[in-house]
Amino acid sequence: MHRRQRTRLARAAITSAALALATIAPASADVVNGDFSAGLDGGWWSTANLPVDVVDGALCGDVPAGTSNPWDAIVGQDGLDLPAGDYVFTFAASGTGPVKGIVQDPVTYAEAASVTSAVAGADGFVTHEVAFTVEEETDDLQLAFQVGGSADAWTFCADDVAVTPAGTELLATTTFEDGTAPWFVSDPSLPNDVVDGSWCIEVRGGTEDPWDVIVGYNDLTLAPGDYALAYEGTGAGPVRALVGLQVDPYTVYGETSGMPGATSFSVSDAGGDRTQTQVAFQIGGAAEPWTFCLDSVSLLSGTTPEPYVPETGPRVRVNQVGYLAHGPKRATVVTDAADALTWSLVDGSGATAAEGTTVPSGLDPSSDQEVHTIDFSEVSVPGTYTLTADGETSYPFEIGTDAYESLRTDALNYFYLARSGIEIDAEIGGADYARPAGHVSAAGGPDTNQGDRDVACQPVEESVAAYGEPWTCDYTLDVVGGWYDAGDHGKYVVNGGIATAQLLQTYERTKTAASTDAGALEDGTLAVPETGNAVPDVLDEARWELEFMQSMMVPDGEELAGMAHHKVHDYGWTGLPLLPHRDGQTRYLHRPSTAATLNLAATAAQGARLFAPYDAEYAAALLDDARTAWSAALEHPDLFAPAADGNNGGGPYDDDDVSDEFVWAAAELFLTTGEQAFEEYLLEHDDVLATSVDVEGFSWGSVGALAVMDLATVPNDYTGRDDVVATLLAGADEIAAVQADQAYGMTYAGAEDGTFVWGSNSSVLNTMVVLGAAYDVSGDDAYRDAVVESADYLLGRNALNLSYVTGYGDVYSQNQHSRWFSAQLNAELPHPPAGSVAGGPNSDSPTWDPTLAALMTDGCAPQFCYVDDIQSWASNEITVNWNSALSWVASFLADQDQGAPTAEPSCDVEFVEHGTWPGGSTNQIWVTNTGTSPLTWSRLMWSWSADQSVTRQAWSAGWSQEASHVTARSMSWNATIRPGQRVTIGFVGDPGSLASATPEQFWLDGAPCSTP
């Protein structure tokens, strides 16, 4: 019996795997042209006495009579490349003579597999099959058919020759010549037919989601174990192929995309056999009609997934974007050479710009690699360069890069594209990212969306499962707006809180840091709809989330009034891809939490002082809500969000220690109001502040460092401020010490045991934020240089030779886990926008997703526990709180004037308050020339911390104020200051309604001055 289809499918399983996972198995790992569809191509040969040709799709030859031995007449193929593992050798043969099919070493003739003295089918093809094992990887096995030894002449034919991984086929129908059952098409009205063995379906255009059209095979049972899916076919539309549950919760065990495709995956022991499992091809989501054709599909059990080996490019690892002209410049070379190696730096013309020798660094524990370090910091000439060492040349990079300027903007522009409740305008966000508004409807209405207007609280039965006790509410809230948190459509007050705080910090730093570019974040600098309203664009963006957080407050008169609901998200998980306006899940408010309430109190208080110069009414509303939330949190200090409330449509963001949230909220309220009650709270809890700067950085669940950094950098008269500054600098010193030990230069070495946690790149970024704040406070270049070098790791100087920031570098992450930035699954959707940072390596295996777990079956060194795959949410998600950290860091780096050493100020400014009264004060500013030559100045600038102002009663300068920014212009008689001398200018000030702190940072003609 001719069983051509079965063996062709087995061949597809391995050759398709080679296409999908090129780094796993070489493309020659199977028989080439084993079905002879390409004639005799692929290296088929025969002995001179056995001429062969392809007849009716099979290889045939006339075997001569009178040969003595089987090997007197042979047809075969050389060069089989097989990794170690279990295999099946399969072929179909016809004829009347003896056949010996073998897989052997062509030099020693040691047989790996053989079917000895098999008699071909006289009346047709007979399929033969034998299992064998390859103990060690080999790349030169020979497959041969020995057909000599017959007294009579006869005709030998072979077809469907394959060497495939061992496994059991689970699909009853793997090809379609004899019909398509039990396969189905979800829309029976779609024209479909089998043509020349291919099952072709006419897919209609204009569908939105992949699952709008499904070709599937249902009711499979998958026992715990290893599996391989492979398929062949054609089509130009989006194809998502998966194996998973066909019923809620629709768990996906393995998936891939495109045509053809293959994937290997494992099903764990947890939960026993998986019944009601399907193979599904989701082929909806195309704007135009197209034709989807399947030639063959295979689902094998008992296979062993090949080990995943990522492509890492040249062994010389650099910051692929580039280096600041005067900053540190180091590279890492992966080599096991024991001695120093020579290196050369070559410029764009091919000339050698510098040479030197590497410094062996030994075994790097985070990558398990032997590495050397190259230091070429002495080179400062701008240009494009490459580094060569140990016979390898790096990707090209710049010296004198200005990429951080664009990264500052790109990282912040991410947030507009993450907005919920608003149409994303093509003219603002770009045509690729334009989409309708998501979640602007009410539950029960006719729209697809079932939120976020009039959103109800969790049903009682849901809350019992989450909290161990019943909870719900009898009101609804309009919570339209805010940012989608990560790869899903959930909105979380806790994670939104830290993200908002970092955007506000990024702007506030332009008012307080000596090195800042004061105009870089003003109105007109970002792609947001509010541009042109005379409010800094980054504040407009932060307001979008702040207003959402305010809307999550429990109304007056209700139980828990003033608390903030922890989150709002879908009831049940949704699949990928899914544009926000296509999400049809019901959405619920989840129980308020102390952590969420304090996040609101902190960010609203911070926002109040920053919005006060632009929108006093909104600033007052923010402060009112901050006070209300603070009081509610004091009344309910231990209402925690449990981990159990993260199993049905959204993450838990569970936190049962809110001591850090309390000091953060108290700090922001104190900085904004100056009120004694908040200062007293901080002094009473100074032990929390003292331990808030951790060597691993900070995160949404550990926010005390936000309090420390703001108390240290924002002007204020907190009694314990010196201690807070000391805490910040001590923490920064610990982080810098960690960095000094890292062969790849990052400011993060993992947890205490070396584990890289979920979102490790955010740990890298937030340790950089701490170092940047330490530089702003101290002016010590060592802190700044540590930030500059740690950026190298994120932008390519790492074990994977990969930039984790989309659009930056030669090779970068671009398939982050997202339901709408989903080009990997649907080519008609975009990749994440430039400036999106991936979560990064995660070696904490209990938190792995199925994709990461399937690839890392043998474990991984921490830096290697990452894959740029849309289904690896454990290593490759994008989130607002990770991009907010990137925004802060990018803005800091863009401000550093190419890393030039911090110059000694030639001016000193002292702000002297001579007298105060309700509603006013008399102030003098003394500007001293601390240099050795006359100082001619034209303007002195500073920014108030809140809503203070210079009145019209001012003298000795030309005075102006725009929002919080003050400019004093010199007069003709005081424009030159002799060395050691000073000029005095003055004004009557209005303290405003908030804390009236003395300014601490001044710029004279753009250059920072020192202060006492």
N, C-alpha and C positions, 0 to 999 in steps of 0.2 A: 504494500500500500504506500502510495506517495504521500508523505506527511510534510510537504514543503513548508507550510505556513508555521507549523510549530517551531521548526528549527530556525526559520528566518526571524521569528520573534525573539528567540533566545539570543541570536546574534545582535538584534537591535538593542537588547538590554545592555550589552556591554559597550557597543559602539556609541550609542546615544549617551551613555554615562561619560564616555570620553569627551563627547562634545560639550556636555553640560558642566563637567568638572575636569577641565583640562589639566589641572594640577594633580588630580588624583590618579588617573590612569592614562598612559600614553595612547595616542590615537591608534597605534598598531597593536593594541593589546588583544585583538581578535583576528580571526581569519579575514583576509581582505577579499572582497568579492566572492564570498562563499556561496552565493546563490547564482553567480555567473550572469547576473543582469548586465554586467559591463563586459561581456565576452570573456576573453582570457586575461583581461587586465588584472593587475594586483600581484604579479609575480608568480603566477602558475607556470610550472615547467613540467616537462616529461622527458624520459629517456628517448634516445634517437629511434629506438624500435617501436615507439608507441606514439604515433602522431595523434594529436587530440584537437577537438574543435567543440564549439558550443552548438548543440542540437536541441531545439525545442526547450531552451532555457536550462539545459543540463550539460555538463562537461562529458564528452564521450570520446572513446578511442578504441581502435581495433587492436586487441592484444594478439601478438603473433603466437603461433603454435610452436611446441617443441622446446620451450624454455624449461630450465631445470629448477630454478629457485624463485621464491616470491619476489626478491629484489632484482630479478632480471628485467622486469618491466615496472616502471614507477612513474606516477604523476604526483606532484607535490607542490608545496610552498614553504619558503624559508622565512626566518626572521620573526617568529611569533614572540611577542614581548609580554610576559605574564608576571605580575607581582605574585608573591607568595600567597597561597590560598587554595581552596578547593574548586575544581572545575568539572565540567561535563564536556566530553568530546562527542559530537553528534554528526552523523551524515546519513544520507539516503543513497542507496546504490541499486543498480539493476544489472542483469547479465547472468551468465550461466557458469562462470568460473569462480575460483577462490579469490577472496579479497582480504588483505590484511591492512587495516587502517591503524596508523600509529602516530603518536606524538613523541618525538625523540630528540636527543642531542645529536646533531649532524656530524660531530667529530668522534665522540666515543660510542655512538649508537645506543647509549643508555636510554631505555624506553620509559617515558613518563606515563604513557597510556597506549593501549593497543586493543584492537578487536581482531583476534587471531582467527584465520581461516573462516571468516564470515562468508557465507554464500550469498551472492547477490540474488535479487528476486528475478527469477526467470520470466515471470509474467508481469512484472512491474517493479516499482521501487519499494525497497524495504528499508526502514529507518533503523540504524544501529546507534547505540549510546553506551558510553562507558565513563565512569567517574574516575578522577585522578587528583592527586595533590601535588602542588609545586611547593617544595620546602623553602627555597630561597628564590628571590626575584631573578628572572632570567630574561635576556632580550634576544636569544638566538635559537629558539627551538624550531624544529622542522616538523611539519605535518606532511604525511605521505601515505599514498595508497600503493601497496605492493601487490601487483596483480599477475606476476609471472608464475611459472611452475605448472602450467596446464599443457597437456599433450595436444589439445585442439585449440584452434583460433576461436576467439569470441569477442563480443563487444561489451566493453565496460562503460557504464555511465554513473556519474555521481552528481548529487545536487544537495543544496542546503547544508553545506559543510560549516560547522561552527565549533568554537571552543568558548564556552560561557561559564560564568560563575555558577556554582551548584545552587540549586534551589528548586522549590515546588511552585508550579504555575497555579495561581488561584483563580484565574478567569477562565470560564468555560468557553467564551468566545473571544479569541484574540485577534482574529482577522475576519473579513466580512464577505468573502466570496460566497459563503453558504448562508448568509443572513446576518442580521444585526442583533437579534434577541440574545440575552435579556437587556441589552443596552437600550436607552431611551433618550428622547429629546424632550426637554421640559415644555416646549411649545410645539405640540403635534402639528400645528398648521404650517410650520416651516417646511418648504420643499426639501426632500432629502432622498438620496438614491445611492446605490452601490454601482460604481463605474470602474471597470478594470480592477476590481479588488479594493478600491478605495471608497469608503463611505463618506459622501459629501453632503453637507448641510448648508443651505442658503440662509445665512444669518442676516436678519433685518438690521438696518441702521437706525440710529436715533435712540438706542437704549442707553441707560445711564450707568448701571452697575454690572459687574462681571456675571453675577448670578441671575441676571435677567434672562439669560439663555444658557442652559446647561445640557451637555451631553454626558450621561452618567450610567453607572452600573451599580446597583444597590444590593443590600442584604448580604454583604460579605462579613465573615467573622475573622478577626485578627487576634491570634493569641500573642502573648508577650514574645518578642523576638525581633529579628532583623528582617527588613524587606527592601525590595528594589522595584521601583516603578519606571517603566521606559515606554516610549511611544514614538511612532513615526507618522508623518503626514505633512500636509502643506496648508498654507493659509497666511494671509497678510494682516489679519486682525489680531486683537489681544487674546492671548490664551493663558489661562491660569489652570494648571493641572494639579489636582490634589487627591490625597487619600485621607479620609476623615469621617467622622460620624455624620450620618444623614439626618439625624434628629438633634434637637437642642441638647447640649450646648454647642453642637457643630464643631467639636474639637478637631483640629487639623493635625495629623500625624506627620505628614510629609507633603511637600509641594514643590513645584518648579513652574517655569513659564516658558513660552515660546514654542516653536516647532523646528525640529523635533526636540525631545527633552527626556531627561531622566533624573531620578533622585534616589538616594538611599536613605533609609530612616529606621529608627528603632521604636518599638512600642514597649513601654516599661511594664514591670510586673504589677504596679499599682492598679487596682481595679479589675484584674483578671482579664478574660477575653473581651474584645471589643466587638459586640454584635452590632448589627445595623450600621455597618461601615460601607462607604461607597468610594468608588473611583469617579471623580467628576472633572469634566472639562468645562470651566466657566468661560464663556466666550462672548458675553454681552459687553456693553460699554463702548462700542464703536459708533461714531457718528454716521458712517456710510455703510451700506450693505457690503458683505463680503462672503466668500465661500470657505468653509472649514472642512478639510478632508482628513480622515483618519485612515492610515494604511494598516497599522498594527498597534496593539497595546499589550503590555505584559506587566503582571504584578507577581513577582517571585517572593516566596517566603524562604527562610533559612539561608539567605545570603548574608555575607559579612561585608558591611560597608567598608570601602577602601579608606585608609587613613587620609585625613585632609592635610594637604601641604600647601600653604598659601604661596602665591607668587610674590616675592619680595624684592625683585629688581637688583640693582647693583649693591654690592656689599659696603660701599661708602655711603653713609647715611648723613644727609644734610637737611637743614631747613630749606625745603623746596621752594619757598617763597623768596626768602632772602634774609639778609642781615643788615642791621643798622650800621652805617658807615663807621661810627666810632664806638660801637658796642662790642660785647664779647662775640667771638666767632669760633665755634668749635664744631667738629664733626666726629662721627663714630665709625670705625671700620670693624666689620665683622671678620675676624681672622683668628686662626689658632696658631699663628706664628708666635714663637716665644720671644723673639728679639724685635727691637724697633725696626720699622719699615720706613723707607723714604716716601715722601709725598710731594706732589706738585700741584700748584694752583695755576690754572690756565685761563687767560682772559678770552674775550670774544674774538680776538684776532688770531688766536692760537699761540700767543706769546706766553711764556712762563712768567707769572707775576710774583710767585714766591715758592720756596721749597723748604723742606724740613724733614724731620723724622717724627714718627708717631711715638706715643707713650703707651706701652702695654698696660691695660687696665685689669687683666685677669678675667675671671668668670663673673659675668653680670647676673645676679640672681633673678632679676625680674624678667630676663629673656632666656636664661640658660645658654648664653652665648659667650664665647671668648671674644673680647673686643680690645681695640686700641683707640686712643683719642688723638685727634689732630687739632691743634690750636693755631689758627691763622689770624688772630685778633689784630696783629700789627698792620694788616692790609686795610686801607680805608678808601682807596680810589674807587669811586662808583663805577659799576659796570656789571656785565654778565660773566659768570665764571663757572668752571667745573673743577672738581678735585679728583685727583687720581692717586691711588695707593694700592699696593698688592695686586696689580694687574686689573683693577676695577676702576671705572670712572663714574662719578656721581651724576645724578640728574643736574641740569643747569640751575643756577640760582643767581640772585642779584646781591651785590653789595651796594648799600645806599638805597635800599628799597623804600618806596613810599606806600607799600601795599597796606600798611596798617591804617592809613587814612581811609581807603576804601573799605577795609574790613570793619572799621568803626561804624560806617554807614550801613553796610550790608548786614552786620549782626543786629543792629537796631531795627532795620527795615523788616526783619523776620517777623516782628510782632504784628505789624499791620496784616500780614498774610495769615497770621494765626487768629485773627479776630473772629469772634462769633457774633451773629446778629447784625451783620452789615454786608452788603454786596462788596466784593473785592473788585475794584474798578481797574480795567485794563490800562487805562491811561495813568494810573498811579502805581499799581503793583506789577504791571507788565501783562501782555496778552496771555502768556502761558499760565498765569496764576489767577486770572479773572474767574470768578464764580459767583453764583447767586448767594444771597444771604442765607445763613443756616440757623435753624432753631429760633424762629421768630413767630411760631404758631402756638396754639393752645392745644392741650391734650383733648382728644375726643372730637376735634375738628376735622374738616375734610382734607387738610393739607397733609403731605407726607410726614413732615416733622410733627412730633407730639410734644413740643416744648420750644422755647422756654418762657412762654407767657402762661400765667396762672398755673404754675407748677405746684402740685400737691406734695405732701410728705410721704415717705415710705409707707406702704401698707403695713398693718400690724404684723402679719405673718412674716414679712420680710425683715422687720426690725427685730423680731424675736430671734431669728437665725443670726442676725448680725450682732445684737447686743446682749442676748440672753434674757431679755425682758421686753415686754411690749412697749412700743413708743410710736406715736404718730402725732399729727396735728390736724386742726379743723380749718386751717386757713390755706390760701395759696399765695404765691409770690410771683411777681414779674421779674425774672432774672435774665432777661435778654441782655446780651453784651458779654464783655470779658474776653479772655483768650481761651482757645482750646489748649488744654494743658500739654499734651504730648502727641502720641500717635493716634489717640482716640478722640472722641468728642466730649469728654468730660471736662468739667470746670471745677477747680479745687481752690478753696480760699487759702489753704496752707501753702500750697506750692505757688499759687498766684501771689501770695504775700511776699515771699523772698524775692521772686522775680521783679515785682513792682518796686520793692525796696532797692534792688540793685540798679534799676533804671533811674530811680530818684537819686541814688548815690552817685551814679555816673554824671548826672547833671550837677548835683550839689558840689561835686569835686571841682567843677569849673569855677566855682566861687571861692574855693578855699586852698587849692594846691598851687604852689609856686610855679610848677612846670606846665600848667594847663594852657591849652589854646582856648581862650575865653569865648571866642565866637563860633567854635566848631559845632556846638549843639544848640544854637539859637533857632529861632523861627526860620523855616526855609531850608533846613539842612537834611531832612528826611523825606521819604515818600509816604506821606500821610494825608488824608483828606483835609485836615485842619490847617495845613500850611497856609500862611498868610494872615493868621489871626493875631499876630503879635505875641504869641505864647511860644516858648521853645517847643519844638516838635516832640522832643523826648518826653516832656511833661504832658503834652496832648496824648501821647501813646500810653503813658502811665495812667492817665485819667480814665482811659477806656476800661482798664481793669479795676481801678479804684471804685468807679461807679457800680460795677458789677458786685464787688465785695460789699459795698454799702447796701445793695439790694438784697443781699443774703441775710440781713439782720432780722431777727424775730421781732414782729411788730409790738408796739406798746400794748399793754393789756393782756398779752398772751403769757402763758407759762414760759419761762426762760427769756422774757423780753430783754432785748439788748444783746443777746448772744448772737453769734453768726453761725449759720448752717455750715457744716463742714464741707459739703460739696453738692453738686448736682450732676447727674450723668444718666446714661441709658440704663434701663432695667433689662439686663442681658447683654452679652457681648455681641458685637457686630463683626462682620468680616472685612477683608481688604480686597480691593479698594472700595471706598465709600465716601463720596463727597458729602459735606455736611448737610446740604439741603435734601439729600436723598435718605437720610437716616430716619427710619420710621419707628424706632423704638420709643416706648413711653419713658419719660424721664421723671425722676423724683428728687425732692430735697431730702438730704440725709440729716440725721440728728445733729443739732448744734454741738460744738466742742469748744473746750477752753482754748485749745491751741488755735483754732480758726478765729475765735473772738479776739485773742491777743494779736494775731497777725493783722487783723483789721485795725485794732487800736494803734499798733505801731506804725503801719503804713499810712493810715489816715492822719495821724499826728505829723509824720514826716511830710506828707503831701501838703498839710495845712500851711506850714511855714514857707514851702516853695511856691505854692500857688498864691499866697497872700499878695505879692506885688502885682499879680496879673488878674486875679478874680477873687476879690475879697469875700464875696457872698459864698462862693464855692469853698473857699478856705475855711470860712466859719462853719459851714455844714460839715466839712471833714473833721474839724476839731470837735464839734458837738458829738459826732458819731464816735470819735476816738475816746472821748470821755465816757460816753454811754457804754461802749464796749469794755473799757477798763473796769468800770463799776460792776458790770455784769460778770466779768471774769473773776473779780474778787469775791462775788457772791457765789459763784459756781466754779471753784478752783480746780476741780478734779473730774470734770465731765470729759472723758477721754474718748477718742475714736479708736475702736479696736481693730485688730488685723482681720477679724472675721467679716468686717464690712468692706471687704475688697474682693469678693468672690463672684460678683454678679454685675458685670458691666463697667467696672471702674476700679481703680487702685484704692487702697485703704488710707494711705498717709497716716498710719497709726503712730501715736506718740503719747506715752504715759508719764513723761517728765517734762513739765512745762515751766520749770524754774527759769530756763533760758528765755522763753517767750515773755515771761513776766518782766525780767530785767530789760529786755529789748523794748517792750512797750513803755516801761517807765522811763527809759532813756530818751525815747523819741518825744514823749509827752513833756519831759523836763526841758529838752532842747528847744521845743516849740513854745512852751509857756513860761519856763523859768520858775515854776511853782515849787515851793518848799516840800510839799507832800511827796512829789515824785523824786526829788533829791533824797529825801529821807528814806524812801523805799530802796533806792540804789545803795545808799550807805549801809542800810541794814542787811543788804544782800550782796555786799561787796565780795563775799567768798565765791558767789556765782560768776561775777565779772572776772575775778582773778583766775578762773579756770576755763574761760570761754574761748581762748585762742589755742586751738589744738594743732598739733603737728600735721594732722591729716586734713586740716582745713575746716570748713563748716558746711552746713547743708540745710534743707528745709526743716529737718528734725533737730538741728543744733544751731540755733541762731544767735547765741550770745555774742559771737564775734561781731555781728552787725552793731550791737550796742557799743562794744568796745571801740570799734573804728569810728563811729559817729561821735562818741564822746571825746575821742582823741583829736578829731579833725575839724569838727564844726565848732565855731566860736561859742564858748559858754563859760560860766563861772562855777562849774561843779567842784565841790570841795575836794573830792578824791580824784581829780583829773590827772594829777601827776602819777598816781598809782595806775590809772587806766593806761596812760601812755607807756609806762614801764611794762605793763602786761602785754601790750601790743608789740613792743620792741623785743621782749623776751620770746614771745611766740614766733615772731619773724626770724629771730636768730636760730631757733630750733629748726624751722623750715629750711633756712639757708644751709644749715649743717647737714640736713638730709640731702639737699641737692648736691652738695659738694661730694657726696659719696656715690652719685648716680652716673653711670657710664654714659647714659643718654641725656643727662643734663636736666631732667625734670625735677620739679619741686615736690614730688610725691613718690614714696617707696612702697605704698600699699599699707594695709593694716599692720598691726604689730607682728603678725605672723607672715607678712609679705603678700597677703591676699589683696588683689586688686578688686575693689568692690564695684557693684552696679553703679554705673555713671562715674567711673574712675576719672574720666576727663574733667568732670566738674570738680573733683577733688584737686586735680592739677590746677585748674583755673582758680578755684577759691583760695588755694594756698598762694597763688600769684597775687590775688587781690589783697591778702594780708601783707605780703611783701611790698606791694605798691603803696598801701596806706602807711606802712612803716617808712618808706622813702619820703612820702609827702610830709610826715611829721618830723623826720630827722634830717632830710637832705643828704643822707648817706648813700653814695652811689652804689655801694655793694648790694643794697636791697634792690635798687632799680636794675642792676645788671643781672641779678638772679631772675627777675621777671622776664627780662629780654631773652635770657638763655632758655628758660623753661618753655618759651613759645616755640623754640626749635622742635621740641618733642611733639607738640600738637601739630606742627606743620611739616612733619616728615622725618625728623631725626629720631626714629624709633625702630623697634625690631621688625615691624612690618613694612618699613619704608613707605609709609602712607600718611598723607595729610588727613587729619580727622575733620577738617573744615571744608565743606563743599565749595568748589570753585577756586580753591587756593592750593597751588602746587601742581606738580606733574601728574601725580596719582592721588586721588582724594576720595573720601567717602561720598557716595551719591545715592545710596539706596536705603537711607535711614527709614526706620519703621514709622509709617504714616499712612493714614487712610486716604489722604488726598494727594500727597506728593508721592505718587505711586507708579512712576514710569516703569519700574521693574516688572510690574504686573500688567500694565496697560500703557502702551507707548503713546496713547493720546493724552495721558496725564503727565504732569511735569515731575522732574526730580525735585528734591528739596532745593530751595533757593540758595544762591551763593551766600556764604556767611552762616550756614547752619552747622552746628557742631554735633558730632556723633557722641553717644554716651561713652564709648571706648571699652577697652579690655575689661572683662569681668571673669575673674578666676574663682569666684564664689559659686561652686558648682550647684549647690542646692537651689540657687535662684535662676538657673539656666532655662531658657526656652527650648522647645524640642529641636529647633534648627541647630542651635549652638551645641546642644547635647549630642545630637547625631553626628556632628562633625568632630567633636572633641572626645571621642570614645576612649582614647588612650590618655586623656588629660592634656594639659598644656601649661607651659610656662606662662606666668601672668600676662606678659605683653602679647602673647600669641592667642589669648582667649577672646578673640574678636573675629567677626566676619561681617563684611559689608553686604548684608542680605536684609531685605525688607521684613522678613519674618523673624529676625533675631532681635526682638525687643529687649532682651537682656544685655545685649552689647551694642546695639545700633539704633536706639531710639533717639528722637529729638524731643526736647522739652523746653518750656519757656524759662525755667530756672537755670538750665544749662546755658541757654543762649544769653540770658541776662548776665551771667558771669563772663561769658566771652565778650559781651558788649563793654563791660567795665574794663576788662584787660585790654581790648583792642583800642579803646579810647585812651587809656593810659599810655600804651606804646606809641600811639600816633602823636602824643604830646612830647615825646622825649628828644626832639631835635637831633635825630640820628645818633642818640646815645653819647653826645659830647659830654665831657666831664662838667659837672655842675660848677659854674663860675662863682667866685666869691662876690656877693653883691657889692655894688659901689654906692649903695644908698641904704639908709636906715630910717624907718618911719615909726614914730611913736604917736599913738592916738591918746589924747589927754582929755578927760571929761572934767571940766572945772566946776560945774554946778548943774543940779537937776531940779525939776519941779514937775508936778503932775502935767504930763503932756509935752514936756520939753526938756532940753539940756543945752548947755553951752560947751562947745568942743573946740579943741585946737589940735592940729596935726603938725608935728615937727618933722621936717624932712632934712636929714643930715647927709652930707657928702662924706662917705667913709673911704673914698679913693684918694689917689695922690695927685690928681689933676682936676681942674675946674669941671664942674658938672653942669651942663646946660640941659634944661628939661622943658617939656611943653605940656605934658599932661600926667597927672597922678590918678590912678584908678583903683577902686575896690568895689566889693559887692557886700551889701547887707545880708544878714542871715535870714531875715524875714521881711516885715513890712515897714521897717524904719525908713526915714527919709530926711534929706537935707531941705530945710525950709528956705524961704526967699531971703532970710537974714543970714548972709554969708559974706566973707570978706577975704581979701588978699589973693583971690583966684577967680577965674570964671567958672561958675559951678553949673553942672547939669546932672540930671538923674533920669535914667530910663529903667523902669521896673525897679530891681534892686541894685542896679549897676550905677555907680557914681563916678563922675569924671570932674577933676579940678584942673583947669588949665592955667598955666603960669601967666603972670603979668610981666610987662616989659622990665620992671624994676627988680623982680625976684627970679628971673628965668635962669640965672647963673649962680651956682653955689660953689664957693671956694672950698678946697679940701679942709675937712674938719669943721666946717661951718654948717649952719642950718638956716632954713627959712621956715616961717610959721604962717599957716593959713588957718582959717576957722569958719565956723558956722553954728547956727542954732539948729538942733536936730529935733525931729518928732520921733519918739520911740515906737510909735505904732501900738497895736493891740496885743502883740505877742512878746516873747522874750526879746529884750533889747541888748544883744551881746555886742561887745566891742569888736570891731573888725580886727582880724589878725594877719591878713595877707594883703599887701599893696604892690602895685606894679607902677614903675616910673618909666614912661615911654615904652611899655611892654616888657621891661626887664623887672624881675622880682626884686623887692627890697627885703632886707632883714627887719625883724621887729624885736623889741626887748624881750 
